[in-house]
């Protein structure tokens, strides 16, 4: 079965009650395949051995082969009076609920094996296994990098210059984030322990936030005058060519990987 999770389920783990269309034990015959009050009979062809032998003449002499009995399918017994509910199979198709605790740290493509949660075997045989294939839906804000969570924070030019404290909504709930004065676009802010719990471990990863400084595109006359006065006072150098940049998001990606 395929199970679809969101990123919050990956961080904290999840419980699911899955409806499974499967084979279950026939309640009428309790898996025996016989009508109540009757029982199986010894196969007349193989005499209960479950296999038959054949002798074939060849150039090197007689060759004896053994094969499963075609009459009893290798069971050694036949059912003279099959159960009317399951037609002698000992199992019927039905829907049942399987409760699953999915651990934190899973990822798309991972397969979870649930021993004994599959179909019951023919004639009341043991249950098989149920395999779950995990699919994680993309999140609008956060993405995953190993055990870390990545996000981008839009910061106004004034907040980047002066610094500020803001509150963001992490998957754990609100968390306060301090921006130092002079923070640069592409800087990475790390919040420890707000990432993903690994599948085989207990130490959570981090939440890493890339800063994106937003430059205003529309200024009124007063705002423009203030910016011009600021530029005059700071005497910033003229624009010049610098080291090649691959763009903000490529820069953020590289810093996420190497930071």
VENCOR-V842383 format. One line per field, one symbol per residue. ss: DSSP state (~ for helix, > for strand, _ for the rest). phi: phi as a letter, one per 30 degrees, with the letter a starting at -180 (. if undefined). psi: psi as a letter, one per 30 degrees, with the letter a starting at -180 (. if undefined). A space follows every 50 residues. Layout:
BEGIN
ss = ???
phi = ???
psi = ???
END
This chain:
BEGIN
ss = _>>>>_~~~~~~_>>>>>>>>>>>>________>______>>________ >>>>>>>>__>>>>>>>>________>>___>________>>>>>>>>>> >>________>>>>______>~~~>____>>>>>>>______>>>__>>> >>>>>>~~~~~~_>>>>>>>__>>>>>>>________>>>>_____>___ ___>__>>>>>>>>______~~~~~~~~~~~~~~_____________~~~ ~~~~~~~~_
phi = .cbcbcdddddciacbccdcdbcbddddchjdiceejcbdcddddchjdi bbcbccdbdckdcccbbedddchidibbcdbddddchidiabdacbccdb ccddjdbejdccccdicddddehiddddccccccbcddcdccbcbicccc accdbddddddciacbcccdddjdbdbccddidcdjdccccdicccdddb lbdddccccddbdcddcbbdddddddddddddddhdddebdbeeccjedd dddddedcd
psi = kkkklleeeeefllkkjkjkjaklkkfefhffflkkfllllkkfefhfff llkkkkkafgakkklklkkfeggffflljeilkfeghgfgllklklkkkk jkllfllkfkkkkjkggakklkhgllkalkkkkkkkkkkfeklkjbglkk lkjkkleeeeefllklkljlffakkkkkklkgklkfkkkkjkggbkklei lfjlaljkkkkjkjkkfjkleeeeeeeeeeeeefhkllklkakkkgleee eeeeeeef.
END
